[in-house]
Amino acid sequence: MLSEMFYKLWDNGLIQLAVWETIYMTGLATIFSYLFGLPLGVLLTVTGENGIRPIRWLNRVLGIIVNFFRSIPFVILMVAMLPVAKLIVGTSLGNKAMIVMLIIAATPYVARMVESSIKEVDAGVLEAAQSMGASNMQIICKVLIPEAKPSLITGAVISTVTILSYSAMAATIGGTGLGQVAIIYGHQRSNADITWICVFLTVIIVQIIQEVGNAIARRTDKRIK
């Protein structure tokens, strides 16, 4: 039996709005995380010990920075980065600040996912490109990234779902979305139905992301005929 509070939220469009805000925050944060994380992951791979342009000190520095941010739990990182969010978007509260937090938290994660995907590229393909005189940039743009595309897409799906789970913390800094509805109108007001409906809607979003991402990955995988 659904509570009266649920019907009020539904009639006022707050649940529908929360779904959109969750998707918006997740989508925007994912785009910017890959905008920064993709080149960072490529740089980590290229400058690594077995990379096409090994630069030990640079790889070491980048690795330390990435590992530092990845090792911090999101709740602690979110609190620590409040001044950074205020500097960038002019506020440390609300969805704008939350998107900044999500980007900061997800970029190192994305970088490692990209690095792992690119390292899966067959060494023989790389050697063939080098033997034909391809430049490092040509190898990156025309060999490494295209060959790693299925794995990169799969990694993007995992990263997006992770960012979606982080977005549920938006309510702690005055943000909105399904997390806010579940906490404020569900948990704090003892309306278990609202909490579980938010869980159900989140699962649906995750399943859609997973199915679409997997379908795209299969279409780009040359090993699958």
C-alpha positions, 0 to 999 in steps of 0.5 A, a space after each residue: 500500500 502506497 503512502 499518502 506522501 507518495 501520491 503527493 510527490 507524484 502529483 506534484 511531479 517531484 519524483 519524475 523531476 528527481 529521476 530527470 535530475 539524477 540522469 542529468 547529474 550522472 550524464 553531465 558528470 560522466 561526460 566531463 569525467 571522460 573529457 579529463 579521464 580519457 587523455 589522462 588514462 592514455 597518458 598513463 598507458 603511453 608513459 608507462 614502462 611498456 608504453 610507446 613513449 616511456 617517461 618514468 617520472 611523469 608516469 609515477 607522478 600521475 599514478 600517485 595523483 590518481 591513486 591519491 584521489 581514488 583512495 579517498 571515500 566519496 563522502 570524505 572527498 565531497 566534504 574536502 572539495 567543497 571549497 573547490 566547488 565554490 571556486 569553480 561554480 560559485 557555490 558549495 551547495 546544490 546540484 552544481 556543486 555536486 556535479 563538480 564533486 562527481 567529476 573530481 571523484 570519477 576522473 581518476 577512476 575513469 583514467 584507470 579504467 581507460 588505462 586498463 582497456 588500452 593495455 588489453 590491445 594486442 601487442 602485435 597490432 601495436 608492433 605492426 603500426 610501429 613497423 610501418 612508421 606510424 607516429 605516436 599520435 597516429 598510434 594512439 588515435 588510429 590503433 590504441 583507442 579504436 582497438 580498445 573501443 569495446 573495452 572502453 565502452 564497457 568501462 564507460 558503462 561501469 563508470 556511469 553506474 558508479 557515478 550514478 551511485 555517487 549522485 545519491 549523496 547529493 542530498 547531503 549538500 542540498 542537492 536533489 535527485 532520487 537520493 534526496 527523495 529517498 532520504 528526506 521523504 522516505 527515510 526521515 519520514 518513515 515512508 518505506 514505500 518511497 525509499 523502495 520506489 527510489 531504489 526501483 527507479 534507480 535499478 531501472 536506470 542502471 539496467 537501461 545504461 547497462 543494456 544500451 552500453 553492452 549493445 554498443 560494445 557488442 556492435 563495435 567488437 570485431 571479434 563478434 560476427 
